[in-house]
């Protein structure tokens, strides 16, 4: 009969996910190790390769892409070690491939770790992450059925979702994914300046949480950057690629903060609504998908504490003219008991600030606003009108 235990990485000592994955890989006469996650980066992959000592042909990775986090280097590192790697691309900007499932089995026993930890250094060793660890007795029919059902959800992806699941075979495919904005190039991120370094930050009155963090020495055996350089003719990819994540309906005065009469007072902001995207939940999509990587903080005023605030950097392009990067405030109403929430109204808005001078133009009425997220750096955005 199955036995269940819990992992509380960061809150309990010695509850690290890299150790847990290593432990399930040490199963006697192991037949397979399946690692499935939303995000992967090279340092996370490297510590697992350093710790897992089984035949590489028994290992399969399933990793989400087109999410602004999974990197070319993580995939190249797996290819270098002749490990089966499948990339899962949902084809939708508002739907992520987001499971974290780690499995191993032999003839009589199987293990599963299911929770929140990604295949990144922080996900495996320092973030506060929670997972359930299950040991299955495969001689028990109920356990066998439960494990097979969990396993099938992962290994059936190439068959049941063949248009969205690709087995990566060589480095040229990885280079093409960089060019297409499907994966991030870690070199480009390191070489770019941090545009938020001089941005005003919302006051943080919360003391840092006490948590456990594992000290890691990561080997540098991969040399994946050199291999990518070779495939790319030694040219480092530094261009910014953009993913369209939202498009408005035709813009009106209230969106552009144009006064409609001599006594009207524009709000200075625009609500993010469904716009031209009928398949999104406008109450959650902008806060939880588009702007989820920004460091949101609750308003420190008691009567407004249900509002979350943050600033973001937005490149503004209007009718082909680049007006540069503006640091703009965002607000999100997190009160799920409110009338607005239950009426399915928008809960997230952007405050135009000093960008109002370039936004509040009557010639933009009837145009559409497109919002893009940067594929290589998830905290940079672009607004394009006309």
N, C-alpha and C positions, 0 to 999 in steps of 0.2 A: 504494500500500500504506500502511496506517495507520502513523503514527508516534506514539510515546508518550513523555511526559515527566512528571515528578513535581513537585508543589508541597508544600513543607514550611513552611507559614506559621509564623512565630515562631522557627523554628530556622535559617532561611536569610533573609538580607536580600532584599528585593524579591520575596518570594514570597506576596504578599497576594491573597486570593481576590477582593476587589472589582476589583483590576486585571485579574485573569485573566478575570473575567466581562465586564468592559469590552472586553478584547481580542477575545474571541470575538464580541462584538456588533458589532465594526467590520469584519466580513466584507463584502467587496464584494457589492453586489446581494443583500443578505441577505433571505431569505424568511421566516424565523421565528427567534424566540429563546424558548426554553422554560426556565423557572426553577422547579425543584421542590425543596421543602425541608420538613423536619419543622416548623421553627419560624420565625416572622417577627416582627420588631418594627420600629417606625416608623423608628428611626434607621438600621437596616440597609437598609430599603427606600429611604429618602431618599438615601443616598450612591450607590446604584445609579441612581436616577432622575437625580441630578446628573451622572452620568458616562456614561450610555447615551444616545446621540443617534440613535435610529432611530424610525421611525413607531410610535406606541404600539399600533396595531392588529396589529402583527407580534409583539407580546409576549404571552405567557401565563404566569401564575403558578399553581402548584399547591402549596398549603400545608396542613399538618396543623393540626387544631384539637382542642379538648377535651384539651389537654395541659398547661394551666396556664402556658404561655409565649407562644404566639401571641397578638397583641394586636388589639383592635378598630381601633386607630389605623393599624396597618400595612395592614389591609384597606381602610380608608377612604381612605388615601393612594393606593392603587392605583385605587380607584373614581374618585377625583378626576381622575386622569390618563387615564381611559377605557381602562384596561388590563383584559384578561380575567383574572379571578381565580376559581379553583376552590378551595373548602375541602373537605378530606378528613377525615371524621369516622368513625373505625373503629367507633364504637358500643360499644366495650369499654374499660373502665378499665385493663385489663392488657395491651392491645395498642395500640402507638402507630404512627401513620404516620410513618416515620422515614427515608426516603431523602433524599439530597442529590444531585441530578442537574441539570446545567446544559448546555443544548444550543443550537447554532445551525447553520444551513445555508444554502447557496445551491445553484445548479444542480449544481455540480461538487465542492464541498467541504463538509465538516461538521466541527464540533468538539463534544467532550463533556468535561465536567469532572465526575468522579464521586468523592466522598470523604466528608469529615466535616463540612464547613463549612455552617452554617445561615445564613439571611438575617437575621442580627442584626449589630449593630455589632461585637461581640466576635468572632463567627464569621467575619466578613469581614476583620477588620483586626488583631486582637490575640490571640485564642486560639491555642494550638498546634494546628494543623489540618493534615491530610494529604489530598491528592487526587491522582488520576491525570488527566492532561490528554491527550486523544487527538485527533489530526487524521486524519480519514477522507478518502480519495480516492473520491468517489462514482462515478467512472468505472470503478472496480474493483468487480466484482460482490461479492466477499467483504466488502469494506469497506462497500458499500451495504447488504448484508444485516445486517451487525453493527450499523450505525447505526440502521437501521429497526427492528431488534429492541429496541434500547435506547429509542428514541423511542416505540415502540408501548406499552411498559410504562407510560409516563406518560400519553400522550394518550388511551389507551383507558379511563382511569379513569371518565370520565363515562358511558361506554357499558356497560362491564363491571361497574361498581360504582355504578350510578346511585343506589341508596339511600344511599350513603355519600359521594357526591361532588356538591357543590352549586355551581353557578355563581352568584356573588353579583352582584345587579343594582342594589341601591340601599342607601342608608344605613340605612333602616328595618330591613332584614334584619340589618345589623351590630348595631344597638341590641338587637334581639331575641336575638342570640347572646350579648350581654353579660348580658341578663336570665336566659338559660338556662344561664349558666356555661360556654359553649362557647369563648369567647375572653376574654382578660384586658383590663381597662380600665387603661391606663397611669396615668391620673390617680388612680385609687383606690390603686394601689400606692405612688405618690409621697406621697399624703396620709396614709397609715396609718403609725403608729409601728412601728418594727422591734421585734418582740417578743423577738428574740434578742439585743438589745443588752446586756442585763444577764445573759444566760445564761452559765454557766460553760463555758469552752472547753477542749477537750483540748489539752494541751501540744504544740506543733509544734516539733520539733527539726530540721526540714529547711529549709535555706536556700532562698530564692526562686530559681527557675531564671532563668538569663540568656536573654532572648528578645527578638526584635525586635517592635516595636509601631508601627503606623502612626499618625501624627498626622493627624487628620481635622477639617476644618471643615465642619459639616453645615448646609446651608441650612434655613431654617424656612418654606418655601413652602407646606407642606401645609395648615396651619390646620385639621387634622382634628378637634382637640378642640372648636373653636368650632362646627364643623358637627355634631358629635355632641351638643353642648350644645343646639343648636337643635332637633334631632330629639327630644331627650329633655325638651324644655321647660326647658332650662337647669338641669337637675338632674344633679349629678354622682353616678355610681353608686359607692357606698361599701359596700354590703352584702356580707357574706361568703357566697359560694356554696360548697357542699360537694359533692364527688363521692364516692360510695360506692366504695371500692376493695377492701374485704374484709369478710367476715362469718364469724364463728366458728360451730362447732357448739355444742351446749348446753354451757354452762360448768360445769366441775367444780372440786373443791377445789384441784387443782394449778394451774389457771388463775388462780384468785382469791387464791392464797396463803393458804388457810384450812387450819390444821393438822387432820390427820385423826385424831390421837391425842395423848396427853400427851407422847409422846417424839419426835414428828415435828418437823422443822425446815424450814419452807417455804424455797424457793430464793430468793424475792424477785423472781422473773422469770416471764415466760410466753413460750414458744416460739410463733412465728407458723407455723402449719401450714396445710394446704390449707383446713381448715375447711369452709365450705359452698360452696367454689369448686373443683370437680374439675378445671377446665381450666388450672390454674396449675402451674408448677414451683416448689414451695415452697422449693427450694434457692436460687433466684435472684430470684423475684418481688419479695420485700420489699426486698432490698438494691438491686436493679437497676432497679426500676420505681417502687415507692411512695416509697422514701426515697432515690432516686438523687441528688436535688439537695442533700442534706445534706453537710457537709464531713467525710467519714469520714477517720479516721487509724488507722494500725496501732498496736496496743499496743506501747509502747516497751520492754516486758520481752521478752527474747530468746525465752523458752520459750512466750510467748503472742503472738508477733509475727504469727501467722496470723489473729489476731482483729482485726477492725476495730471501732473504737468511735466513737460520736458522741452528741450530745444533740439532742433535738427538743422542740418545744413542743406540748403536747397539751391541748386543751380537753376536760374530762371531764364528760359529762352522764349521770346515772344516774336512770332512771325519771322523766325530765323535769326533774330538778333539776340546775342548772348548778353544778359544783364548781370552776369557774375553770380557768385554764391552769396546767399542771404541766410543769416541765422535766424530762424523763425520759431516762435513758440507753438507748441501743440497742447491741447487740453483734451482729456477724456473723462466723461462722467461714468464712474464705475458702479453707480447705485442701481443694482438690478431689481430693486423693489419700486423704483420710481414709475410714474405714469408714462413718461417718455419711453422707458425701456419696454414696458408691457404693450405699448402701442407700436413697437418696432421702429421707433424713430432713431435717427443718427445720434451717436453718443460722442463722436470725436470731431474736433474742429482744428483748423489752422488759423493762426493769428498773423495777419499780413505785416504788421509792424512797419519797418522802413521800406518794405517791398510794395506798399500800397501805391507809392508814386508811379510805379511801372505797371501795376495791375489795374488801377481804377481808370480805365480808358474806354470810352464809349465805342470806339472802333472794334473792341473785342467782344461786344455783345453779339450773341449768336454763335460765337466760336466755341470750340470744345477744349477743355483742359485735360492734358494727359500727365499722369504721374508715373515716374520711373524710379526703380530702385537699382542701385549699383550692384552688379553681379560680383564684383571683386571686393567691395567694402560696403558692408550692409548698413552703415549709418550715413550714407550719402544718397541724396535724392535729386531728381530733376523734375521741374515743372515746365511743361511745354504748352504754349497756347498759339493756335493758328498755324 
